[in-house]
Amino acid sequence: MKSILYTLVLLLAMISCTKEDGEIHGTAKADDVIAGITVKLYTMETNLYKTTITDNNGEFWFTDLPSGNYYIGATITIGDEVWDTGNTPQVVYVSDEITKEVALSLKLKQ
């Protein structure tokens, strides 16, 4: 009986100690535009993982991310001009229960 109770307590402790996934929080800006910028998150294998849009403050969030490295980039079209983070998106490491802060500056695509 004691071994069953010990096993149940151990299982409950393991379940309650499971870590939450990480988050990326950031801002993006293209010239004077901050709202409506498309931000994309890619796996290290360059597969698109998630997409979001900046809010009226230029902020974006990616939540529930497993630990690992990700590429992050952004783009927006203003009139006939395309603004983006270029061909070298930023690499971000995400770990459990940690929010990573990222700032993206978009440049006019030539």
CNS distance restraints for C-alpha pairs under 8 A (distance, minus, plus):
assign (resid   1 and name CA) (resid   5 and name CA) 6.38 0.50 0.50
assign (resid   2 and name CA) (resid   6 and name CA) 6.01 0.50 0.50
assign (resid   3 and name CA) (resid   7 and name CA) 6.03 0.50 0.50
assign (resid   4 and name CA) (resid   8 and name CA) 6.20 0.50 0.50
assign (resid   5 and name CA) (resid   9 and name CA) 6.12 0.50 0.50
assign (resid   6 and name CA) (resid  10 and name CA) 6.09 0.50 0.50
assign (resid   7 and name CA) (resid  11 and name CA) 6.14 0.50 0.50
assign (resid   8 and name CA) (resid  12 and name CA) 6.16 0.50 0.50
assign (resid   9 and name CA) (resid  13 and name CA) 6.12 0.50 0.50
assign (resid  10 and name CA) (resid  14 and name CA) 6.21 0.50 0.50
assign (resid  11 and name CA) (resid  15 and name CA) 6.22 0.50 0.50
assign (resid  12 and name CA) (resid  16 and name CA) 6.13 0.50 0.50
assign (resid  13 and name CA) (resid  17 and name CA) 6.16 0.50 0.50
assign (resid  14 and name CA) (resid  18 and name CA) 6.48 0.50 0.50
assign (resid  19 and name CA) (resid  96 and name CA) 6.11 0.50 0.50
assign (resid  19 and name CA) (resid  97 and name CA) 6.55 0.50 0.50
assign (resid  20 and name CA) (resid  64 and name CA) 7.50 0.50 0.50
assign (resid  20 and name CA) (resid  96 and name CA) 5.83 0.50 0.50
assign (resid  20 and name CA) (resid  97 and name CA) 5.28 0.50 0.50
assign (resid  21 and name CA) (resid  63 and name CA) 7.44 0.50 0.50
assign (resid  21 and name CA) (resid  64 and name CA) 4.83 0.50 0.50
assign (resid  21 and name CA) (resid  65 and name CA) 5.13 0.50 0.50
assign (resid  21 and name CA) (resid  66 and name CA) 5.31 0.50 0.50
assign (resid  21 and name CA) (resid  67 and name CA) 6.93 0.50 0.50
assign (resid  21 and name CA) (resid  95 and name CA) 7.23 0.50 0.50
assign (resid  21 and name CA) (resid  96 and name CA) 4.84 0.50 0.50
assign (resid  21 and name CA) (resid  97 and name CA) 5.60 0.50 0.50
assign (resid  21 and name CA) (resid  98 and name CA) 7.87 0.50 0.50
assign (resid  22 and name CA) (resid  63 and name CA) 6.48 0.50 0.50
assign (resid  22 and name CA) (resid  64 and name CA) 5.88 0.50 0.50
assign (resid  22 and name CA) (resid  65 and name CA) 5.00 0.50 0.50
assign (resid  22 and name CA) (resid  66 and name CA) 6.33 0.50 0.50
assign (resid  22 and name CA) (resid  67 and name CA) 6.60 0.50 0.50
assign (resid  22 and name CA) (resid  94 and name CA) 5.73 0.50 0.50
assign (resid  22 and name CA) (resid  95 and name CA) 5.41 0.50 0.50
assign (resid  22 and name CA) (resid  96 and name CA) 4.70 0.50 0.50
assign (resid  22 and name CA) (resid  97 and name CA) 4.89 0.50 0.50
assign (resid  22 and name CA) (resid  98 and name CA) 5.09 0.50 0.50
assign (resid  22 and name CA) (resid  99 and name CA) 5.88 0.50 0.50
assign (resid  22 and name CA) (resid 100 and name CA) 7.94 0.50 0.50
assign (resid  23 and name CA) (resid  61 and name CA) 7.12 0.50 0.50
assign (resid  23 and name CA) (resid  62 and name CA) 5.55 0.50 0.50
assign (resid  23 and name CA) (resid  63 and name CA) 4.48 0.50 0.50
assign (resid  23 and name CA) (resid  64 and name CA) 6.28 0.50 0.50
assign (resid  23 and name CA) (resid  65 and name CA) 5.95 0.50 0.50
assign (resid  23 and name CA) (resid  94 and name CA) 6.91 0.50 0.50
assign (resid  23 and name CA) (resid  97 and name CA) 7.53 0.50 0.50
assign (resid  23 and name CA) (resid  98 and name CA) 6.34 0.50 0.50
assign (resid  23 and name CA) (resid  99 and name CA) 4.54 0.50 0.50
assign (resid  23 and name CA) (resid 100 and name CA) 6.24 0.50 0.50
assign (resid  24 and name CA) (resid  61 and name CA) 5.63 0.50 0.50
assign (resid  24 and name CA) (resid  62 and name CA) 5.07 0.50 0.50
assign (resid  24 and name CA) (resid  63 and name CA) 6.57 0.50 0.50
assign (resid  24 and name CA) (resid  94 and name CA) 7.42 0.50 0.50
assign (resid  24 and name CA) (resid  99 and name CA) 5.39 0.50 0.50
assign (resid  24 and name CA) (resid 100 and name CA) 4.72 0.50 0.50
assign (resid  24 and name CA) (resid 101 and name CA) 6.10 0.50 0.50
assign (resid  24 and name CA) (resid 102 and name CA) 7.16 0.50 0.50
assign (resid  25 and name CA) (resid  59 and name CA) 7.30 0.50 0.50
assign (resid  25 and name CA) (resid  60 and name CA) 5.80 0.50 0.50
assign (resid  25 and name CA) (resid  61 and name CA) 4.53 0.50 0.50
assign (resid  25 and name CA) (resid  62 and name CA) 6.54 0.50 0.50
assign (resid  25 and name CA) (resid  99 and name CA) 6.56 0.50 0.50
assign (resid  25 and name CA) (resid 100 and name CA) 6.02 0.50 0.50
assign (resid  25 and name CA) (resid 101 and name CA) 5.08 0.50 0.50
assign (resid  25 and name CA) (resid 102 and name CA) 6.26 0.50 0.50
assign (resid  26 and name CA) (resid  59 and name CA) 5.56 0.50 0.50
assign (resid  26 and name CA) (resid  60 and name CA) 5.41 0.50 0.50
assign (resid  26 and name CA) (resid  61 and name CA) 6.54 0.50 0.50
assign (resid  26 and name CA) (resid 100 and name CA) 7.92 0.50 0.50
assign (resid  26 and name CA) (resid 101 and name CA) 5.27 0.50 0.50
assign (resid  26 and name CA) (resid 102 and name CA) 4.36 0.50 0.50
assign (resid  26 and name CA) (resid 103 and name CA) 5.42 0.50 0.50
assign (resid  26 and name CA) (resid 104 and name CA) 7.55 0.50 0.50
assign (resid  27 and name CA) (resid  54 and name CA) 7.50 0.50 0.50
assign (resid  27 and name CA) (resid  57 and name CA) 7.94 0.50 0.50
assign (resid  27 and name CA) (resid  58 and name CA) 5.18 0.50 0.50
assign (resid  27 and name CA) (resid  59 and name CA) 4.36 0.50 0.50
assign (resid  27 and name CA) (resid  60 and name CA) 6.13 0.50 0.50
assign (resid  27 and name CA) (resid 102 and name CA) 6.50 0.50 0.50
assign (resid  27 and name CA) (resid 103 and name CA) 4.94 0.50 0.50
assign (resid  27 and name CA) (resid 104 and name CA) 6.14 0.50 0.50
assign (resid  28 and name CA) (resid  34 and name CA) 6.16 0.50 0.50
assign (resid  28 and name CA) (resid  37 and name CA) 7.15 0.50 0.50
assign (resid  28 and name CA) (resid  54 and name CA) 7.16 0.50 0.50
assign (resid  28 and name CA) (resid  58 and name CA) 5.40 0.50 0.50
assign (resid  28 and name CA) (resid  59 and name CA) 6.59 0.50 0.50
assign (resid  28 and name CA) (resid  60 and name CA) 7.86 0.50 0.50
assign (resid  28 and name CA) (resid  74 and name CA) 7.62 0.50 0.50
assign (resid  28 and name CA) (resid 103 and name CA) 5.92 0.50 0.50
assign (resid  28 and name CA) (resid 104 and name CA) 4.55 0.50 0.50
assign (resid  28 and name CA) (resid 105 and name CA) 5.85 0.50 0.50
assign (resid  28 and name CA) (resid 106 and name CA) 7.29 0.50 0.50
assign (resid  29 and name CA) (resid  33 and name CA) 5.85 0.50 0.50
assign (resid  29 and name CA) (resid  34 and name CA) 4.73 0.50 0.50
assign (resid  29 and name CA) (resid  37 and name CA) 7.78 0.50 0.50
assign (resid  29 and name CA) (resid  58 and name CA) 6.51 0.50 0.50
assign (resid  29 and name CA) (resid 104 and name CA) 6.53 0.50 0.50
assign (resid  29 and name CA) (resid 105 and name CA) 5.30 0.50 0.50
assign (resid  29 and name CA) (resid 106 and name CA) 6.04 0.50 0.50
assign (resid  30 and name CA) (resid  34 and name CA) 6.41 0.50 0.50
assign (resid  30 and name CA) (resid  76 and name CA) 7.75 0.50 0.50
assign (resid  30 and name CA) (resid  83 and name CA) 6.48 0.50 0.50
assign (resid  30 and name CA) (resid  84 and name CA) 7.82 0.50 0.50
assign (resid  30 and name CA) (resid 105 and name CA) 6.29 0.50 0.50
assign (resid  30 and name CA) (resid 106 and name CA) 4.78 0.50 0.50
assign (resid  30 and name CA) (resid 107 and name CA) 6.47 0.50 0.50
assign (resid  30 and name CA) (resid 108 and name CA) 8.00 0.50 0.50
assign (resid  31 and name CA) (resid 106 and name CA) 7.51 0.50 0.50
assign (resid  31 and name CA) (resid 107 and name CA) 7.61 0.50 0.50
assign (resid  34 and name CA) (resid  54 and name CA) 6.97 0.50 0.50
assign (resid  34 and name CA) (resid  55 and name CA) 7.59 0.50 0.50
assign (resid  34 and name CA) (resid  56 and name CA) 6.66 0.50 0.50
assign (resid  34 and name CA) (resid  57 and name CA) 6.37 0.50 0.50
assign (resid  34 and name CA) (resid  58 and name CA) 4.25 0.50 0.50
assign (resid  34 and name CA) (resid  59 and name CA) 7.96 0.50 0.50
assign (resid  35 and name CA) (resid  53 and name CA) 7.68 0.50 0.50
assign (resid  35 and name CA) (resid  54 and name CA) 5.22 0.50 0.50
assign (resid  35 and name CA) (resid  55 and name CA) 5.09 0.50 0.50
assign (resid  35 and name CA) (resid  56 and name CA) 4.62 0.50 0.50
assign (resid  35 and name CA) (resid  57 and name CA) 6.46 0.50 0.50
assign (resid  35 and name CA) (resid  58 and name CA) 5.12 0.50 0.50
assign (resid  36 and name CA) (resid  53 and name CA) 5.44 0.50 0.50
assign (resid  36 and name CA) (resid  54 and name CA) 5.15 0.50 0.50
assign (resid  36 and name CA) (resid  55 and name CA) 6.41 0.50 0.50
assign (resid  36 and name CA) (resid  56 and name CA) 7.57 0.50 0.50
assign (resid  36 and name CA) (resid  58 and name CA) 7.79 0.50 0.50
assign (resid  36 and name CA) (resid  76 and name CA) 7.51 0.50 0.50
assign (resid  37 and name CA) (resid  53 and name CA) 5.40 0.50 0.50
assign (resid  37 and name CA) (resid  54 and name CA) 5.25 0.50 0.50
assign (resid  37 and name CA) (resid  58 and name CA) 7.67 0.50 0.50
assign (resid  37 and name CA) (resid  74 and name CA) 6.71 0.50 0.50
assign (resid  37 and name CA) (resid  75 and name CA) 6.01 0.50 0.50
assign (resid  37 and name CA) (resid  76 and name CA) 5.19 0.50 0.50
assign (resid  38 and name CA) (resid  51 and name CA) 7.07 0.50 0.50
assign (resid  38 and name CA) (resid  52 and name CA) 5.95 0.50 0.50
assign (resid  38 and name CA) (resid  53 and name CA) 4.63 0.50 0.50
assign (resid  38 and name CA) (resid  54 and name CA) 6.69 0.50 0.50
assign (resid  38 and name CA) (resid  74 and name CA) 5.49 0.50 0.50
assign (resid  38 and name CA) (resid  75 and name CA) 5.41 0.50 0.50
assign (resid  38 and name CA) (resid  76 and name CA) 6.18 0.50 0.50
assign (resid  39 and name CA) (resid  51 and name CA) 5.80 0.50 0.50
assign (resid  39 and name CA) (resid  52 and name CA) 5.36 0.50 0.50
assign (resid  39 and name CA) (resid  53 and name CA) 5.89 0.50 0.50
assign (resid  39 and name CA) (resid  54 and name CA) 7.29 0.50 0.50
assign (resid  39 and name CA) (resid  60 and name CA) 7.70 0.50 0.50
assign (resid  39 and name CA) (resid  72 and name CA) 7.15 0.50 0.50
assign (resid  39 and name CA) (resid  73 and name CA) 5.80 0.50 0.50
assign (resid  39 and name CA) (resid  74 and name CA) 4.27 0.50 0.50
assign (resid  39 and name CA) (resid  75 and name CA) 6.67 0.50 0.50
assign (resid  40 and name CA) (resid  48 and name CA) 7.12 0.50 0.50
assign (resid  40 and name CA) (resid  49 and name CA) 7.65 0.50 0.50
assign (resid  40 and name CA) (resid  50 and name CA) 6.00 0.50 0.50
assign (resid  40 and name CA) (resid  51 and name CA) 4.51 0.50 0.50
assign (resid  40 and name CA) (resid  52 and name CA) 6.56 0.50 0.50
assign (resid  40 and name CA) (resid  72 and name CA) 5.73 0.50 0.50
assign (resid  40 and name CA) (resid  73 and name CA) 5.47 0.50 0.50
assign (resid  40 and name CA) (resid  74 and name CA) 6.05 0.50 0.50
assign (resid  41 and name CA) (resid  48 and name CA) 6.13 0.50 0.50
assign (resid  41 and name CA) (resid  49 and name CA) 5.51 0.50 0.50
assign (resid  41 and name CA) (resid  50 and name CA) 5.17 0.50 0.50
assign (resid  41 and name CA) (resid  51 and name CA) 6.17 0.50 0.50
assign (resid  41 and name CA) (resid  70 and name CA) 6.56 0.50 0.50
assign (resid  41 and name CA) (resid  71 and name CA) 5.79 0.50 0.50
assign (resid  41 and name CA) (resid  72 and name CA) 4.66 0.50 0.50
assign (resid  41 and name CA) (resid  73 and name CA) 6.78 0.50 0.50
assign (resid  42 and name CA) (resid  46 and name CA) 5.28 0.50 0.50
assign (resid  42 and name CA) (resid  47 and name CA) 5.26 0.50 0.50
assign (resid  42 and name CA) (resid  48 and name CA) 4.42 0.50 0.50
assign (resid  42 and name CA) (resid  49 and name CA) 4.97 0.50 0.50
assign (resid  42 and name CA) (resid  50 and name CA) 7.04 0.50 0.50
assign (resid  42 and name CA) (resid  70 and name CA) 5.59 0.50 0.50
assign (resid  42 and name CA) (resid  71 and name CA) 4.95 0.50 0.50
assign (resid  42 and name CA) (resid  72 and name CA) 6.25 0.50 0.50
assign (resid  43 and name CA) (resid  47 and name CA) 5.28 0.50 0.50
assign (resid  43 and name CA) (resid  48 and name CA) 6.54 0.50 0.50
assign (resid  43 and name CA) (resid  49 and name CA) 6.17 0.50 0.50
assign (resid  43 and name CA) (resid  69 and name CA) 6.98 0.50 0.50
assign (resid  43 and name CA) (resid  70 and name CA) 4.95 0.50 0.50
assign (resid  43 and name CA) (resid  71 and name CA) 6.28 0.50 0.50
assign (resid  44 and name CA) (resid  69 and name CA) 6.19 0.50 0.50
assign (resid  44 and name CA) (resid  70 and name CA) 5.57 0.50 0.50
assign (resid  44 and name CA) (resid  71 and name CA) 6.53 0.50 0.50
assign (resid  46 and name CA) (resid  71 and name CA) 7.41 0.50 0.50
assign (resid  50 and name CA) (resid  62 and name CA) 7.63 0.50 0.50
assign (resid  52 and name CA) (resid  60 and name CA) 6.91 0.50 0.50
assign (resid  52 and name CA) (resid  61 and name CA) 7.48 0.50 0.50
assign (resid  52 and name CA) (resid  62 and name CA) 7.63 0.50 0.50
assign (resid  53 and name CA) (resid  60 and name CA) 6.54 0.50 0.50
assign (resid  54 and name CA) (resid  58 and name CA) 4.94 0.50 0.50
assign (resid  54 and name CA) (resid  59 and name CA) 5.04 0.50 0.50
assign (resid  54 and name CA) (resid  60 and name CA) 4.88 0.50 0.50
assign (resid  55 and name CA) (resid  59 and name CA) 5.46 0.50 0.50
assign (resid  55 and name CA) (resid  60 and name CA) 6.63 0.50 0.50
assign (resid  65 and name CA) (resid  94 and name CA) 7.25 0.50 0.50
assign (resid  66 and name CA) (resid  94 and name CA) 7.31 0.50 0.50
assign (resid  66 and name CA) (resid  95 and name CA) 7.18 0.50 0.50
assign (resid  66 and name CA) (resid  96 and name CA) 7.12 0.50 0.50
assign (resid  67 and name CA) (resid  93 and name CA) 7.43 0.50 0.50
assign (resid  67 and name CA) (resid  94 and name CA) 5.05 0.50 0.50
assign (resid  67 and name CA) (resid  95 and name CA) 4.36 0.50 0.50
assign (resid  67 and name CA) (resid  96 and name CA) 5.87 0.50 0.50
assign (resid  68 and name CA) (resid  93 and name CA) 5.60 0.50 0.50
assign (resid  68 and name CA) (resid  94 and name CA) 5.35 0.50 0.50
assign (resid  68 and name CA) (resid  95 and name CA) 6.51 0.50 0.50
assign (resid  69 and name CA) (resid  91 and name CA) 6.67 0.50 0.50
assign (resid  69 and name CA) (resid  92 and name CA) 5.60 0.50 0.50
assign (resid  69 and name CA) (resid  93 and name CA) 4.33 0.50 0.50
assign (resid  69 and name CA) (resid  94 and name CA) 6.24 0.50 0.50
assign (resid  70 and name CA) (resid  91 and name CA) 5.59 0.50 0.50
assign (resid  70 and name CA) (resid  92 and name CA) 5.21 0.50 0.50
assign (resid  70 and name CA) (resid  93 and name CA) 6.29 0.50 0.50
assign (resid  70 and name CA) (resid  94 and name CA) 7.64 0.50 0.50
assign (resid  71 and name CA) (resid  89 and name CA) 5.89 0.50 0.50
assign (resid  71 and name CA) (resid  90 and name CA) 5.57 0.50 0.50
assign (resid  71 and name CA) (resid  91 and name CA) 4.53 0.50 0.50
assign (resid  71 and name CA) (resid  92 and name CA) 6.21 0.50 0.50
assign (resid  72 and name CA) (resid  89 and name CA) 5.49 0.50 0.50
assign (resid  72 and name CA) (resid  90 and name CA) 5.32 0.50 0.50
assign (resid  72 and name CA) (resid  91 and name CA) 6.35 0.50 0.50
assign (resid  72 and name CA) (resid  92 and name CA) 7.17 0.50 0.50
assign (resid  73 and name CA) (resid  84 and name CA) 7.52 0.50 0.50
assign (resid  73 and name CA) (resid  85 and name CA) 5.74 0.50 0.50
assign (resid  73 and name CA) (resid  86 and name CA) 7.92 0.50 0.50
assign (resid  73 and name CA) (resid  89 and name CA) 4.94 0.50 0.50
assign (resid  73 and name CA) (resid  90 and name CA) 6.57 0.50 0.50
assign (resid  73 and name CA) (resid 104 and name CA) 7.62 0.50 0.50
assign (resid  74 and name CA) (resid  84 and name CA) 5.51 0.50 0.50
assign (resid  74 and name CA) (resid  85 and name CA) 5.63 0.50 0.50
assign (resid  74 and name CA) (resid 104 and name CA) 7.38 0.50 0.50
assign (resid  74 and name CA) (resid 106 and name CA) 7.11 0.50 0.50
assign (resid  75 and name CA) (resid  82 and name CA) 7.21 0.50 0.50
assign (resid  75 and name CA) (resid  83 and name CA) 5.55 0.50 0.50
assign (resid  75 and name CA) (resid  84 and name CA) 4.14 0.50 0.50
assign (resid  75 and name CA) (resid  85 and name CA) 6.70 0.50 0.50
assign (resid  75 and name CA) (resid 106 and name CA) 7.12 0.50 0.50
assign (resid  76 and name CA) (resid  82 and name CA) 5.95 0.50 0.50
assign (resid  76 and name CA) (resid  83 and name CA) 5.34 0.50 0.50
assign (resid  76 and name CA) (resid  84 and name CA) 6.50 0.50 0.50
assign (resid  77 and name CA) (resid  81 and name CA) 5.56 0.50 0.50
assign (resid  77 and name CA) (resid  82 and name CA) 4.40 0.50 0.50
assign (resid  77 and name CA) (resid  83 and name CA) 6.08 0.50 0.50
assign (resid  78 and name CA) (resid  82 and name CA) 6.35 0.50 0.50
assign (resid  78 and name CA) (resid  83 and name CA) 7.50 0.50 0.50
assign (resid  81 and name CA) (resid 108 and name CA) 6.96 0.50 0.50
assign (resid  81 and name CA) (resid 109 and name CA) 7.40 0.50 0.50
assign (resid  82 and name CA) (resid 108 and name CA) 6.05 0.50 0.50
assign (resid  82 and name CA) (resid 109 and name CA) 5.57 0.50 0.50
assign (resid  83 and name CA) (resid 106 and name CA) 5.62 0.50 0.50
assign (resid  83 and name CA) (resid 107 and name CA) 5.20 0.50 0.50
assign (resid  83 and name CA) (resid 108 and name CA) 4.41 0.50 0.50
assign (resid  83 and name CA) (resid 109 and name CA) 5.39 0.50 0.50
assign (resid  84 and name CA) (resid 106 and name CA) 4.66 0.50 0.50
assign (resid  84 and name CA) (resid 107 and name CA) 5.56 0.50 0.50
assign (resid  84 and name CA) (resid 108 and name CA) 6.66 0.50 0.50
assign (resid  84 and name CA) (resid 109 and name CA) 6.47 0.50 0.50
assign (resid  85 and name CA) (resid  89 and name CA) 6.30 0.50 0.50
assign (resid  85 and name CA) (resid 104 and name CA) 7.11 0.50 0.50
assign (resid  85 and name CA) (resid 105 and name CA) 6.52 0.50 0.50
assign (resid  85 and name CA) (resid 106 and name CA) 4.74 0.50 0.50
assign (resid  85 and name CA) (resid 107 and name CA) 6.29 0.50 0.50
assign (resid  86 and name CA) (resid 106 and name CA) 7.73 0.50 0.50
assign (resid  86 and name CA) (resid 107 and name CA) 7.47 0.50 0.50
assign (resid  86 and name CA) (resid 109 and name CA) 7.49 0.50 0.50
assign (resid  92 and name CA) (resid 100 and name CA) 7.73 0.50 0.50
assign (resid  93 and name CA) (resid 100 and name CA) 7.86 0.50 0.50
assign (resid  94 and name CA) (resid  98 and name CA) 7.06 0.50 0.50
assign (resid  94 and name CA) (resid  99 and name CA) 7.55 0.50 0.50
assign (resid  94 and name CA) (resid 100 and name CA) 6.71 0.50 0.50
